[in-house]
Amino acid sequence: MRKPVFGILLALALAAAGPAFADARDDVNNGTAFFRSGDKDQARQLFDRAIASGELHGTDLATAYFDRGSVYYSMGDYAHALADAEKVLAIQPAYSDALKLRGNVRFAQGDIDGAIADLADAADAEPADADALINLGNALRASQHNDLAVKAYDAAVKARPSAGAYFGRALAHLAMNDNAAALADLNESLRLKPDDVSALVDRGNAYLALGKYEPAAADYDAALKLAPGNTNALRGRAEANAKLGRTDSAAADYNALIRSNPGDFATLRQQGDTDLAQHAYAKAIEDYGKALALKPDDLNTLLNRGAAYHLSGQYAKAIDDYTAAIKAAPGDARAYNNRGNAYAAMSKFDEAVADYDAALKIQPGYAEAARNRDGALKAKKTGQKIKG
């Protein structure tokens, strides 16, 4: 009688083991479905339960760890994502998706060298994996290896042309100041993804760098229709319009930027430049003053505010700014030349000539300083006034 009892117990044990294993795999499959639907918490709980069951082994266990790591990564929980990626690779060292996951996690954590190593291995394992190649390009670009990044994006485009591959390659070209190549890639990126605000802004930047101000302004306009208030688009459009002589439009954009971020030095300085171009000297002085409150030793801002003071007849204040510019950059000939002009406008010709001489000592071929020096000497000799 004992043998049949043993047989029954064995059958029960096998029956119990079968559904438990099936339940663990079902949890993985259901977790994947929940993840795809956007329910990350439920997905993670199902993967937790599947892994904790102890019923998964080998490829099945590696898959569960990978899926849970992907959930953690999407939630920004990089420590747990990295731990799960490591567990996958301990089971299957050549699991290319796990290498890609670990590379992405390392990139997010700022471990750029580690990211490059993992993503390169993933791309070697799966040469047609466009996503791994794009991510490798992004990591190489972050490490300023833009030439190598271009090669990674080249391979991604060959494997599967996509807006992301073209856009990434465009950014690498922009970083290398190859604006024509960047423009070609951005055209392709926007052909595939017309409403990409970042690509529109960057194409505007490429046009701007190439001196094509009308299409630059058009791209910034398009970006701002999609993302009103986008600061990069506003700044680019303001610069494009300023180059086109549309100073009122440029000023409106700079004012919008200043309202959104009163502490933005670059915008304040650019607004001052626009005011200066409009001959709005008092407003230029005000905006340059705000910029200098943030960066008191900025050479160009000091020179430009000095010019605004000079053009409004405030020669002593102009001299103060040019003197501060000389202190900030003693080797800049412009500051001496400009201060010489302010001294000359006050009929202080000896001081003016001394400054022109200093400018010419720094930059012997400085034609403007030489002309100004001759004018000051002539005015001193004849007693005539020099028009400010």
Disulfide bonds with the S-S distance in Angstrom:
none
